[in-house]
Amino acid sequence: MTLLDGHGYVSGQPKKIIYCVCEAKLQVKVMDKIARIDPTAFVVLDEVRSAYGNNLIKLL
């Protein structure tokens, strides 16, 4: 999980961004937690097709 400071393009307001990578089987649990914490959260789901760097060869 990575926390980022963002800026809303439409609202012009500062935003907190959480970037999280998880296994597909955990997706439902993660989405449930997001909905409990912030029901108005904007969520984008995508499949990772490739990754590079930071000793990922050992992790994959």
C-alpha positions in Angstrom: 0.0 0.0 0.0 1.3 3.5 -0.9 -0.2 6.8 0.4 -0.1 9.7 -2.0 -1.1 13.4 -1.8 -3.3 14.3 -4.7 -5.3 17.3 -6.0 -8.8 17.1 -7.3 -9.0 18.3 -10.8 -12.7 19.3 -10.6 -13.0 20.2 -7.0 -9.6 21.9 -6.7 -9.3 20.4 -3.2 -6.4 18.3 -1.8 -7.1 14.6 -1.9 -5.5 11.6 -0.2 -4.8 8.7 -2.6 -4.3 5.1 -1.5 -2.6 2.9 -4.1 -3.0 -0.8 -3.2 -2.0 -4.0 -5.0 -3.6 -7.2 -3.8 -4.3 -10.7 -5.1 -7.6 -11.1 -7.0 -9.0 -13.3 -4.2 -8.7 -10.4 -1.7 -10.5 -7.9 -4.0 -13.9 -8.4 -2.4 -12.5 -7.9 1.2 -10.6 -4.8 0.1 -13.6 -3.3 -1.6 -15.8 -4.0 1.5 -13.3 -2.2 3.7 -13.2 0.8 1.3 -17.0 1.0 1.3 -17.1 1.0 5.1 -14.4 3.7 5.5 -15.6 6.0 2.6 -18.8 5.1 0.8 -18.1 7.9 -1.7 -14.6 6.7 -2.6 -13.6 6.7 -6.2 -12.1 3.2 -6.9 -10.3 2.0 -10.0 -9.6 -1.8 -10.4 -7.2 -3.1 -12.9 -5.2 -6.3 -13.5 -1.4 -6.1 -13.2 0.1 -7.4 -16.4 3.8 -6.7 -15.6 5.9 -5.2 -12.9 9.6 -4.2 -12.7 12.0 -3.2 -10.0 12.7 -3.4 -6.3 13.4 -7.2 -6.1 10.1 -8.1 -7.6 11.6 -11.2 -9.2 11.9 -12.7 -5.7 8.3 -11.8 -4.9 6.8 -13.1 -8.2 
